[in-house]
């Protein structure tokens, strides 16, 4: 459905150029959102897929074994959309302080994303509401280190920004003037708590409105994607933050930006909701399939070790520890398993002989080990974007 009143334009001046900034109309849309046909089917399919994803926790021996790495995979993907080139392996190496030499700029930003998501989940589990205050806290952590540290972490912007183009005068889109941001974000917070819309529709509408307001000087895209997952957890649709929408948006970037513009120009919320839910269903089903493949791999490797009998020693315990951190060092594995360093080294030798792990540095000291096939499954889809 196309709507005539999607917002208003306000003339403002940026660096001597006069531009028209878009101020979106408050949610919910007028006339109301109509979920029928393709949109309704997409919502129903997404809800079923989310149910399957949430149910994964019931078949996992330890949900946190996967969650630890899954959160980091989402951090990598979301940051890649913004132009970073770090991989999942880079991030895991960065988190191993024993492993020097990892490139810092990009991986620091990815690490910040992990910390921001974990902070948001911790706050909500303690009863803190999904609010603008929480959004600012998440943003502050996201930009606390690295290239965004000088761009007002945790504060709504006080200057005009724009999207695309080299300056405001040739920008693809100009968000609301800074004096409109606080009011627009207040209206968005009210919408989240007052609307009777289905949770997925609410999340879809919230995301576009947030990206349209673009309330921060930097980090809007990452915060906007991160908060979708937090919103679904806050609404009880997911128990754990296992939805990774960034993979779908990375693969369909052109269509994503096209639909954002369509909502702003024409108010075509229904097409956007259908696309959003298609993405939720796609990444949910992918995550379920990945979880099953990882479990199957872990079980097969465990069976291989069991056939070795006493020769396996403590290899099974080390393999279990590597399920949580598939890139690791001997000292870190010793802390996780409470085994001695010589015992860990011997167990890694057994795992290497079985081609389960490999040593990646070639050094005699500060050696780093990878659970190769396990990490390869997790890495699918995380190849860095090239050329914009």
MARKOL-66963 format. One record per residue (C-alpha): residue number from 1; z, x, y; residue in three letters. Coordinates in Angstrom, 1 decimal, padded with zeros to 4 digits. Layout:
> resi / z / x / y / resn
> NUM / Z / X / Y / ala
...
END
This chain:
> resi / z / x / y / resn
> 1 / 000.0 / 000.0 / 000.0 / unk
> 2 / -000.9 / 001.3 / 003.4 / unk
> 3 / 001.5 / 000.7 / 006.3 / unk
> 4 / 000.7 / 000.7 / 010.0 / unk
> 5 / 004.2 / 001.8 / 011.2 / unk
> 6 / 005.1 / 005.1 / 009.6 / unk
> 7 / 006.6 / 006.7 / 012.6 / unk
> 8 / 005.9 / 007.7 / 016.2 / unk
> 9 / 004.6 / 010.8 / 018.0 / unk
> 10 / 006.5 / 012.5 / 020.7 / unk
> 11 / 004.9 / 015.0 / 023.1 / unk
> 12 / 006.7 / 018.3 / 023.3 / unk
> 13 / 006.0 / 021.8 / 024.5 / unk
> 14 / 006.2 / 024.9 / 022.3 / unk
> 15 / 005.5 / 028.3 / 023.8 / unk
> 16 / 003.5 / 026.8 / 026.6 / unk
> 17 / 001.4 / 024.6 / 024.3 / unk
> 18 / 001.7 / 020.8 / 024.4 / unk
> 19 / 001.8 / 019.3 / 020.9 / unk
> 20 / 002.6 / 015.9 / 019.3 / unk
> 21 / 005.6 / 016.0 / 017.0 / unk
> 22 / 005.9 / 013.3 / 014.4 / unk
> 23 / 009.2 / 011.3 / 014.2 / unk
> 24 / 009.2 / 009.3 / 010.9 / unk
> 25 / 010.4 / 005.8 / 010.8 / unk
> 26 / 013.8 / 005.4 / 009.0 / unk
> 27 / 013.9 / 004.5 / 005.4 / unk
> 28 / 013.4 / 002.2 / 003.5 / unk
> 29 / 009.7 / 001.6 / 004.2 / unk
> 30 / 008.5 / -001.6 / 006.0 / unk
> 31 / 007.2 / -003.6 / 004.3 / unk
> 32 / 009.4 / -002.8 / 001.3 / unk
> 33 / 008.3 / -000.5 / -001.5 / unk
> 34 / 006.2 / -002.4 / -004.1 / unk
> 35 / 006.6 / -000.9 / -007.6 / unk
> 36 / 003.9 / -002.5 / -009.7 / unk
> 37 / 000.9 / -001.3 / -011.7 / unk
> 38 / 000.6 / 002.4 / -011.9 / unk
> 39 / 003.8 / 003.0 / -009.9 / unk
> 40 / 006.0 / 000.8 / -012.1 / unk
> 41 / 004.5 / 002.4 / -015.3 / unk
> 42 / 005.2 / 005.9 / -013.8 / unk
> 43 / 008.8 / 005.0 / -013.0 / unk
> 44 / 009.4 / 003.6 / -016.5 / unk
> 45 / 007.8 / 006.6 / -018.2 / unk
> 46 / 009.9 / 009.0 / -016.0 / unk
> 47 / 013.1 / 007.2 / -016.9 / unk
> 48 / 012.4 / 007.4 / -020.6 / unk
> 49 / 011.6 / 011.2 / -020.2 / unk
> 50 / 014.8 / 011.8 / -018.3 / unk
> 51 / 016.7 / 010.0 / -021.0 / unk
> 52 / 015.2 / 012.4 / -023.6 / unk
> 53 / 016.0 / 015.3 / -021.4 / unk
> 54 / 019.6 / 014.3 / -020.8 / unk
> 55 / 019.9 / 013.7 / -024.6 / unk
> 56 / 019.0 / 017.3 / -025.3 / unk
> 57 / 022.6 / 018.2 / -024.6 / unk
> 58 / 023.7 / 016.2 / -027.6 / unk
> 59 / 021.6 / 018.4 / -030.0 / unk
> 60 / 022.4 / 021.8 / -028.4 / unk
> 61 / 025.2 / 023.7 / -030.0 / unk
> 62 / 026.1 / 024.9 / -026.5 / unk
> 63 / 024.3 / 023.4 / -023.5 / unk
> 64 / 025.2 / 026.3 / -021.2 / unk
> 65 / 023.3 / 028.7 / -023.4 / unk
> 66 / 020.1 / 027.1 / -022.1 / unk
> 67 / 021.3 / 025.9 / -018.8 / unk
> 68 / 022.1 / 029.4 / -017.5 / unk
> 69 / 018.5 / 030.5 / -017.9 / unk
> 70 / 016.9 / 027.2 / -017.1 / unk
> 71 / 018.6 / 027.2 / -013.6 / unk
> 72 / 017.2 / 030.6 / -013.0 / unk
> 73 / 013.7 / 029.6 / -014.1 / unk
> 74 / 013.8 / 026.8 / -011.6 / unk
> 75 / 014.9 / 029.2 / -008.9 / unk
> 76 / 012.0 / 031.5 / -009.7 / unk
> 77 / 009.5 / 028.7 / -009.6 / unk
> 78 / 010.8 / 027.1 / -006.4 / unk
> 79 / 010.8 / 030.4 / -004.6 / unk
> 80 / 007.3 / 031.2 / -005.8 / unk
> 81 / 006.0 / 028.1 / -004.0 / unk
> 82 / 007.3 / 029.7 / -000.8 / unk
> 83 / 005.5 / 032.9 / -001.5 / unk
> 84 / 007.9 / 035.2 / -003.5 / unk
> 85 / 006.5 / 037.2 / -006.4 / unk
> 86 / 009.6 / 037.7 / -008.5 / unk
> 87 / 009.7 / 036.8 / -012.2 / unk
> 88 / 012.4 / 035.5 / -014.3 / unk
> 89 / 012.9 / 039.0 / -015.8 / unk
> 90 / 013.2 / 040.4 / -012.3 / unk
> 91 / 016.1 / 038.0 / -011.5 / unk
> 92 / 017.9 / 038.7 / -014.8 / unk
> 93 / 017.6 / 042.4 / -014.2 / unk
> 94 / 018.9 / 042.0 / -010.6 / unk
> 95 / 021.9 / 040.2 / -011.9 / unk
> 96 / 022.7 / 043.1 / -014.2 / unk
> 97 / 024.2 / 045.5 / -011.7 / unk
> 98 / 023.8 / 048.2 / -014.4 / unk
> 99 / 020.0 / 047.9 / -014.0 / unk
> 100 / 018.9 / 049.7 / -010.8 / unk
> 101 / 015.4 / 049.7 / -009.4 / unk
> 102 / 014.6 / 046.0 / -009.3 / unk
> 103 / 012.6 / 045.1 / -006.0 / unk
> 104 / 015.1 / 043.5 / -003.7 / unk
> 105 / 013.5 / 041.2 / -001.0 / unk
> 106 / 012.0 / 038.5 / -003.2 / unk
> 107 / 014.6 / 038.6 / -006.0 / unk
> 108 / 017.5 / 038.3 / -003.5 / unk
> 109 / 016.0 / 035.0 / -002.3 / unk
> 110 / 015.7 / 033.8 / -005.9 / unk
> 111 / 019.3 / 034.8 / -006.6 / unk
> 112 / 020.4 / 032.8 / -003.5 / unk
> 113 / 018.8 / 029.7 / -004.9 / unk
> 114 / 020.8 / 030.0 / -008.1 / unk
> 115 / 024.0 / 030.3 / -006.1 / unk
> 116 / 023.1 / 027.4 / -003.9 / unk
> 117 / 022.4 / 025.1 / -006.8 / unk
> 118 / 025.6 / 026.1 / -008.6 / unk
> 119 / 027.6 / 025.5 / -005.5 / unk
> 120 / 026.1 / 022.0 / -005.0 / unk
> 121 / 026.9 / 021.0 / -008.6 / unk
> 122 / 030.5 / 022.4 / -008.4 / unk
> 123 / 031.1 / 020.5 / -005.1 / unk
> 124 / 029.8 / 017.2 / -006.6 / unk
> 125 / 031.9 / 017.6 / -009.8 / unk
> 126 / 034.9 / 017.8 / -007.6 / unk
> 127 / 034.1 / 014.5 / -006.0 / unk
> 128 / 032.3 / 015.7 / -002.8 / unk
> 129 / 029.6 / 013.2 / -001.8 / unk
> 130 / 025.9 / 013.9 / -001.5 / unk
> 131 / 025.8 / 014.3 / 002.2 / unk
> 132 / 024.3 / 016.2 / 005.1 / unk
> 133 / 027.4 / 018.5 / 005.1 / unk
> 134 / 026.6 / 019.4 / 001.4 / unk
> 135 / 023.0 / 020.0 / 002.3 / unk
> 136 / 024.0 / 022.4 / 005.1 / unk
> 137 / 026.4 / 024.2 / 002.7 / unk
> 138 / 023.6 / 024.6 / 000.2 / unk
> 139 / 021.2 / 025.8 / 002.9 / unk
> 140 / 023.8 / 028.3 / 004.2 / unk
> 141 / 024.0 / 029.9 / 000.7 / unk
> 142 / 020.3 / 029.8 / 000.2 / unk
> 143 / 019.7 / 031.9 / 003.4 / unk
> 144 / 022.9 / 033.9 / 003.3 / unk
> 145 / 021.1 / 037.1 / 002.2 / unk
> 146 / 017.6 / 038.4 / 002.6 / unk
> 147 / 014.8 / 037.5 / 005.0 / unk
> 148 / 016.2 / 034.1 / 006.0 / unk
> 149 / 019.6 / 035.4 / 007.1 / unk
> 150 / 018.6 / 035.4 / 010.7 / unk
> 151 / 017.3 / 031.8 / 010.7 / unk
> 152 / 020.5 / 029.9 / 011.3 / unk
> 153 / 021.8 / 029.4 / 007.7 / unk
> 154 / 023.6 / 026.1 / 007.4 / unk
> 155 / 022.6 / 024.7 / 010.8 / unk
> 156 / 020.0 / 022.1 / 011.7 / unk
> 157 / 017.3 / 023.7 / 013.9 / unk
> 158 / 017.6 / 023.7 / 017.7 / unk
> 159 / 014.0 / 024.7 / 018.2 / unk
> 160 / 010.6 / 023.3 / 017.3 / unk
> 161 / 009.0 / 024.3 / 014.0 / unk
> 162 / 005.7 / 023.5 / 012.5 / unk
> 163 / 003.9 / 023.6 / 009.1 / unk
> 164 / 000.6 / 025.4 / 008.5 / unk
> 165 / -001.3 / 027.3 / 011.2 / unk
> 166 / -000.5 / 030.4 / 013.2 / unk
> 167 / 001.1 / 028.4 / 016.0 / unk
> 168 / 002.2 / 024.9 / 016.9 / unk
> 169 / -001.2 / 024.2 / 018.6 / unk
> 170 / -003.2 / 024.6 / 015.4 / unk
> 171 / -000.5 / 023.5 / 012.9 / unk
> 172 / -001.3 / 021.1 / 010.1 / unk
> 173 / 001.9 / 019.2 / 010.8 / unk
> 174 / 004.6 / 019.2 / 013.5 / unk
> 175 / 008.0 / 017.8 / 012.5 / unk
> 176 / 010.3 / 015.9 / 014.9 / unk
> 177 / 011.5 / 017.7 / 018.0 / unk
> 178 / 014.9 / 019.4 / 017.5 / unk
> 179 / 016.9 / 016.7 / 019.5 / unk
> 180 / 015.7 / 014.1 / 017.0 / unk
> 181 / 016.8 / 016.0 / 013.9 / unk
> 182 / 020.5 / 015.1 / 013.8 / unk
> 183 / 019.8 / 011.4 / 014.1 / unk
> 184 / 016.9 / 011.4 / 011.6 / unk
> 185 / 019.1 / 013.2 / 009.0 / unk
> 186 / 022.0 / 010.8 / 009.7 / unk
> 187 / 019.6 / 007.9 / 008.9 / unk
> 188 / 018.5 / 009.6 / 005.7 / unk
> 189 / 022.1 / 010.1 / 004.6 / unk
> 190 / 022.8 / 006.4 / 005.2 / unk
> 191 / 019.7 / 005.5 / 003.2 / unk
> 192 / 020.9 / 007.5 / 000.2 / unk
> 193 / 024.2 / 005.6 / 000.1 / unk
> 194 / 023.1 / 002.1 / 001.1 / unk
> 195 / 019.7 / 001.6 / -000.5 / unk
> 196 / 019.4 / -000.6 / -003.6 / unk
> 197 / 016.2 / 001.1 / -004.7 / unk
> 198 / 015.9 / 002.5 / -008.2 / unk
> 199 / 017.2 / 006.1 / -008.4 / unk
> 200 / 013.8 / 007.7 / -009.0 / unk
> 201 / 012.3 / 005.8 / -006.1 / unk
> 202 / 015.2 / 006.8 / -004.0 / unk
> 203 / 014.8 / 010.5 / -004.9 / unk
> 204 / 011.0 / 010.3 / -004.3 / unk
> 205 / 011.5 / 008.7 / -000.8 / unk
> 206 / 014.3 / 011.1 / 000.1 / unk
> 207 / 012.2 / 014.1 / -000.7 / unk
> 208 / 009.3 / 013.2 / 001.5 / unk
> 209 / 011.5 / 012.1 / 004.4 / unk
> 210 / 013.5 / 015.4 / 004.2 / unk
> 211 / 010.3 / 017.5 / 004.2 / unk
> 212 / 008.9 / 015.4 / 007.1 / unk
> 213 / 012.0 / 015.9 / 009.2 / unk
> 214 / 012.0 / 019.6 / 008.2 / unk
> 215 / 015.6 / 020.0 / 009.6 / unk
> 216 / 015.9 / 023.8 / 009.1 / unk
> 217 / 014.1 / 026.8 / 010.6 / unk
> 218 / 013.5 / 028.1 / 007.1 / unk
> 219 / 014.1 / 027.1 / 003.5 / unk
> 220 / 013.2 / 023.4 / 003.8 / unk
> 221 / 010.9 / 023.4 / 000.7 / unk
> 222 / 013.5 / 025.0 / -001.5 / unk
> 223 / 016.4 / 022.8 / -000.3 / unk
> 224 / 014.2 / 019.7 / -000.6 / unk
> 225 / 013.4 / 020.5 / -004.3 / unk
> 226 / 016.9 / 021.6 / -005.1 / unk
> 227 / 018.4 / 018.4 / -003.7 / unk
> 228 / 016.2 / 016.2 / -005.9 / unk
> 229 / 018.0 / 017.5 / -008.9 / unk
> 230 / 021.4 / 017.2 / -007.3 / unk
> 231 / 020.6 / 013.6 / -006.3 / unk
> 232 / 019.7 / 012.7 / -009.9 / unk
> 233 / 022.9 / 014.3 / -011.1 / unk
> 234 / 024.9 / 012.5 / -008.4 / unk
> 235 / 023.4 / 009.2 / -009.5 / unk
> 236 / 024.3 / 009.8 / -013.1 / unk
> 237 / 020.7 / 010.0 / -014.4 / unk
> 238 / 021.3 / 013.6 / -015.5 / unk
> 239 / 024.6 / 015.2 / -016.6 / unk
> 240 / 023.3 / 018.7 / -016.0 / unk
> 241 / 020.7 / 020.1 / -013.5 / unk
> 242 / 018.0 / 020.5 / -016.1 / unk
> 243 / 015.1 / 019.0 / -014.2 / unk
> 244 / 012.6 / 021.6 / -012.9 / unk
> 245 / 010.2 / 019.8 / -010.7 / unk
> 246 / 009.0 / 023.0 / -009.1 / unk
> 247 / 006.8 / 023.8 / -012.1 / unk
> 248 / 004.8 / 020.6 / -011.6 / unk
> 249 / 004.6 / 021.0 / -007.9 / unk
> 250 / 003.4 / 024.6 / -008.3 / unk
> 251 / 000.7 / 023.5 / -010.7 / unk
> 252 / -000.4 / 020.6 / -008.4 / unk
> 253 / 000.3 / 022.1 / -004.9 / unk
> 254 / -002.9 / 020.7 / -003.3 / unk
> 255 / -002.3 / 017.1 / -004.5 / unk
> 256 / 001.4 / 017.4 / -003.5 / unk
> 257 / 000.6 / 018.3 / 000.1 / unk
> 258 / -002.2 / 015.7 / 000.3 / unk
> 259 / 000.2 / 013.0 / -000.7 / unk
> 260 / 002.8 / 014.1 / 001.8 / unk
> 261 / 000.2 / 013.8 / 004.5 / unk
> 262 / -000.9 / 010.4 / 003.2 / unk
> 263 / 002.6 / 009.0 / 003.4 / unk
> 264 / 003.0 / 010.3 / 007.0 / unk
> 265 / -000.4 / 009.0 / 008.1 / unk
> 266 / -000.7 / 005.7 / 006.2 / unk
> 267 / 002.7 / 005.0 / 004.7 / unk
> 268 / 001.3 / 005.1 / 001.1 / unk
> 269 / 004.7 / 005.5 / -000.5 / unk
> 270 / 003.6 / 003.8 / -003.8 / unk
> 271 / 001.0 / 006.5 / -004.7 / unk
> 272 / 003.5 / 009.2 / -003.8 / unk
> 273 / 006.2 / 007.6 / -006.0 / unk
> 274 / 003.8 / 007.4 / -008.9 / unk
> 275 / 002.9 / 011.1 / -008.5 / unk
> 276 / 006.5 / 012.1 / -008.2 / unk
> 277 / 007.5 / 010.2 / -011.3 / unk
> 278 / 004.5 / 011.7 / -013.2 / unk
> 279 / 005.9 / 015.1 / -012.3 / unk
> 280 / 009.4 / 014.1 / -013.5 / unk
> 281 / 008.1 / 012.8 / -016.8 / unk
> 282 / 005.9 / 015.9 / -017.3 / unk
> 283 / 008.6 / 018.5 / -016.6 / unk
> 284 / 011.2 / 016.5 / -018.5 / unk
> 285 / 009.1 / 016.4 / -021.6 / unk
> 286 / 008.2 / 020.1 / -021.2 / unk
> 287 / 011.9 / 021.0 / -020.9 / unk
> 288 / 012.7 / 019.0 / -024.1 / unk
> 289 / 009.9 / 020.7 / -026.0 / unk
> 290 / 011.0 / 024.1 / -024.7 / unk
> 291 / 014.6 / 023.5 / -025.7 / unk
> 292 / 013.4 / 022.6 / -029.3 / unk
> 293 / 011.2 / 025.7 / -029.5 / unk
> 294 / 014.1 / 027.9 / -028.4 / unk
> 295 / 016.4 / 026.4 / -030.9 / unk
> 296 / 013.9 / 026.8 / -033.7 / unk
> 297 / 013.4 / 030.5 / -032.7 / unk
> 298 / 017.1 / 031.1 / -032.6 / unk
> 299 / 017.7 / 029.5 / -036.0 / unk
> 300 / 014.8 / 031.5 / -037.6 / unk
> 301 / 016.2 / 034.7 / -036.3 / unk
> 302 / 019.7 / 033.8 / -037.4 / unk
> 303 / 018.3 / 033.1 / -040.9 / unk
> 304 / 016.6 / 036.5 / -040.9 / unk
> 305 / 019.8 / 038.2 / -040.1 / unk
> 306 / 021.7 / 036.3 / -042.7 / unk
> 307 / 019.3 / 037.6 / -045.4 / unk
> 308 / 020.4 / 041.1 / -044.5 / unk
> 309 / 023.9 / 040.4 / -045.7 / unk
> 310 / 026.5 / 043.0 / -044.8 / unk
> 311 / 023.8 / 045.2 / -043.3 / unk
> 312 / 023.5 / 042.8 / -040.4 / unk
> 313 / 027.1 / 043.6 / -039.3 / unk
> 314 / 027.7 / 042.0 / -035.8 / unk
> 315 / 024.0 / 041.4 / -035.1 / unk
> 316 / 024.4 / 037.6 / -035.3 / unk
> 317 / 027.1 / 037.6 / -032.6 / unk
> 318 / 025.0 / 039.8 / -030.3 / unk
> 319 / 022.0 / 037.5 / -030.9 / unk
> 320 / 024.0 / 034.5 / -029.9 / unk
> 321 / 025.1 / 036.3 / -026.7 / unk
> 322 / 021.5 / 037.1 / -025.9 / unk
> 323 / 020.6 / 033.3 / -026.1 / unk
> 324 / 022.5 / 033.0 / -022.8 / unk
> 325 / 021.3 / 036.2 / -021.1 / unk
> 326 / 018.0 / 037.3 / -022.8 / unk
> 327 / 017.9 / 040.5 / -020.7 / unk
> 328 / 021.1 / 042.4 / -021.1 / unk
> 329 / 022.9 / 045.8 / -021.3 / unk
> 330 / 025.4 / 047.1 / -023.9 / unk
> 331 / 028.4 / 046.9 / -021.5 / unk
> 332 / 027.5 / 043.3 / -020.5 / unk
> 333 / 027.1 / 042.3 / -024.2 / unk
> 334 / 030.5 / 044.0 / -025.0 / unk
> 335 / 032.1 / 041.8 / -022.3 / unk
> 336 / 030.5 / 038.6 / -023.7 / unk
> 337 / 031.3 / 039.3 / -027.3 / unk
> 338 / 034.5 / 041.4 / -027.0 / unk
> 339 / 033.0 / 043.8 / -029.5 / unk
> 340 / 033.2 / 047.6 / -029.0 / unk
> 341 / 030.3 / 049.5 / -027.4 / unk
> 342 / 029.5 / 051.3 / -030.7 / unk
> 343 / 029.4 / 048.0 / -032.5 / unk
> 344 / 027.1 / 046.5 / -029.9 / unk
> 345 / 024.8 / 049.5 / -030.1 / unk
> 346 / 024.6 / 049.3 / -033.9 / unk
> 347 / 024.0 / 045.6 / -033.8 / unk
> 348 / 021.1 / 046.1 / -031.3 / unk
> 349 / 019.6 / 048.6 / -033.6 / unk
> 350 / 019.6 / 046.0 / -036.4 / unk
> 351 / 018.0 / 043.5 / -034.0 / unk
> 352 / 015.4 / 046.0 / -032.9 / unk
> 353 / 014.5 / 046.9 / -036.5 / unk
> 354 / 013.9 / 043.2 / -037.1 / unk
> 355 / 011.7 / 043.0 / -033.9 / unk
> 356 / 014.0 / 040.5 / -032.3 / unk
> 357 / 014.9 / 042.7 / -029.3 / unk
> 358 / 013.4 / 045.7 / -027.7 / unk
> 359 / 014.8 / 048.4 / -025.3 / unk
> 360 / 012.8 / 048.3 / -022.1 / unk
> 361 / 013.7 / 051.4 / -020.1 / unk
> 362 / 013.2 / 054.3 / -022.5 / unk
> 363 / 016.3 / 056.0 / -021.1 / unk
> 364 / 019.2 / 057.4 / -023.0 / unk
> 365 / 021.8 / 055.8 / -020.7 / unk
> 366 / 021.9 / 052.4 / -018.9 / unk
> 367 / 019.6 / 051.0 / -021.4 / unk
> 368 / 018.3 / 047.4 / -021.1 / unk
> 369 / 017.5 / 045.1 / -024.0 / unk
> 370 / 015.3 / 042.0 / -024.1 / unk
> 371 / 015.2 / 039.1 / -026.5 / unk
> 372 / 011.4 / 039.2 / -026.4 / unk
> 373 / 010.1 / 036.0 / -028.0 / unk
> 374 / 012.9 / 033.9 / -026.5 / unk
> 375 / 012.2 / 035.3 / -023.0 / unk
> 376 / 008.5 / 034.7 / -023.5 / unk
> 377 / 009.0 / 031.0 / -024.1 / unk
> 378 / 011.2 / 030.7 / -021.0 / unk
> 379 / 008.6 / 032.7 / -019.0 / unk
> 380 / 005.8 / 030.2 / -019.6 / unk
> 381 / 004.6 / 028.8 / -016.2 / unk
> 382 / 006.5 / 031.4 / -014.1 / unk
> 383 / 003.6 / 033.8 / -013.5 / unk
> 384 / 003.7 / 034.6 / -009.8 / unk
> 385 / 001.3 / 032.8 / -007.6 / unk
> 386 / -001.5 / 034.9 / -006.1 / unk
> 387 / -003.6 / 034.3 / -003.0 / unk
> 388 / -001.7 / 031.6 / -001.2 / unk
END
